[in-house]
């Protein structure tokens, strides 16, 4: 292969499944990526992708090249890590993918402290209710609610956290508090949009009560919290978020759930000094606040 840029373009197309998606990920023009791919295929004398209206599929030759390209990528990342650790200030970009509850309510407010220590860093926090593919480099670091079991990933348990039923003081004044779980049938309930739940471990409403039916469905933890605070109904909220809101009260406090946050990265990125530094910062901040999560 001619140079590292060719590897980057090939990998970006393979991972996104689209020339347009690869162009966006690389910050390049669509025509430039298509032209470079054509040149690359001419160099090898084979088709690396089958172009379809919905995107690009790897051919058998492309699949064979993918393994070699990822080896080259790993070598480049390792070299970058060694150079970055040889001296000087840590600089560059690190993207963190996180559930919106953790990302917005916990991590976002602490990033200023990280920037004070390392002004050369650029931190991209993507706090959305979805999962991230580290193998496709959608993020450098991912915070997950389940430990990954596949792929060349390194996972570290961050902390256990609790969830419980909460309602606003105003809602409980108007409608009263349920005394047992079956009483929830007479209340407005706030929960997730079920078909958008990206992992079964977040479907706690049915675990709490098999007859749970949400009247208001919000596809983010922070959105549910705001709806409950506004008196929309009773919801299952993250305890570390709800306890920081003076206008929220626990409902049926004996009913709680426990989940865990994991910090995950691709094993190739462990040697990158800026990624390791940001990972260590997240771990340190969580450890300092671990009592808030329980």
Rosetta blueprint (number, residue, H / E / L):
1 X L
2 X L
3 X L
4 X H
5 X H
6 X H
7 X H
8 X H
9 X H
10 X H
11 X H
12 X H
13 X H
14 X H
15 X H
16 X H
17 X L
18 X L
19 X H
20 X H
21 X H
22 X H
23 X H
24 X H
25 X H
26 X H
27 X L
28 X L
29 X L
30 X H
31 X H
32 X H
33 X H
34 X H
35 X H
36 X H
37 X H
38 X H
39 X H
40 X H
41 X H
42 X H
43 X H
44 X H
45 X L
46 X L
47 X L
48 X L
49 X E
50 X E
51 X E
52 X E
53 X L
54 X L
55 X E
56 X E
57 X E
58 X E
59 X L
60 X H
61 X H
62 X H
63 X H
64 X H
65 X H
66 X H
67 X H
68 X H
69 X H
70 X H
71 X H
72 X H
73 X H
74 X H
75 X H
76 X H
77 X H
78 X H
79 X H
80 X H
81 X H
82 X H
83 X H
84 X H
85 X L
86 X L
87 X L
88 X L
89 X L
90 X L
91 X L
92 X E
93 X E
94 X E
95 X E
96 X E
97 X E
98 X E
99 X L
100 X H
101 X H
102 X H
103 X H
104 X H
105 X H
106 X H
107 X H
108 X H
109 X H
110 X H
111 X H
112 X H
113 X H
114 X H
115 X H
116 X H
117 X H
118 X L
119 X L
120 X L
121 X E
122 X E
123 X E
124 X E
125 X E
126 X E
127 X E
128 X L
129 X L
130 X L
131 X L
132 X L
133 X L
134 X L
135 X L
136 X L
137 X L
138 X L
139 X L
140 X L
141 X E
142 X E
143 X E
144 X E
145 X L
146 X L
147 X L
148 X L
149 X L
150 X L
151 X L
152 X L
153 X E
154 X E
155 X E
156 X E
157 X E
158 X E
159 X E
160 X E
161 X E
162 X E
163 X E
164 X E
165 X E
166 X E
167 X E
168 X E
169 X H
170 X H
171 X H
172 X H
173 X H
174 X H
175 X H
176 X L
177 X L
178 X L
179 X L
180 X L
181 X H
182 X H
183 X H
184 X H
185 X H
186 X H
187 X L
188 X L
189 X E
190 X E
191 X E
192 X L
193 X L
194 X H
195 X H
196 X H
197 X L
198 X L
199 X L
200 X H
201 X H
202 X H
203 X L
204 X H
205 X H
206 X H
207 X H
208 X H
209 X L
210 X L
211 X L
212 X L
213 X L
214 X L
215 X L
216 X E
217 X E
218 X L
219 X L
220 X L
221 X H
222 X H
223 X H
224 X H
225 X H
226 X H
227 X H
228 X H
229 X H
230 X L
231 X L
232 X L
233 X L
234 X E
235 X E
236 X E
237 X E
238 X E
239 X H
240 X H
241 X H
242 X H
243 X L
244 X L
245 X L
246 X L
247 X L
248 X E
249 X E
250 X E
251 X E
252 X E
253 X E
254 X E
255 X E
256 X E
257 X E
258 X E
259 X E
260 X E
261 X E
262 X E
263 X E
264 X E
265 X E
266 X E
267 X H
268 X H
269 X H
270 X L
271 X L
272 X L
273 X H
274 X H
275 X H
276 X H
277 X H
278 X H
279 X H
280 X H
281 X H
282 X H
283 X H
284 X H
285 X H
286 X H
287 X H
288 X H
289 X L
290 X H
291 X H
292 X H
293 X H
294 X L
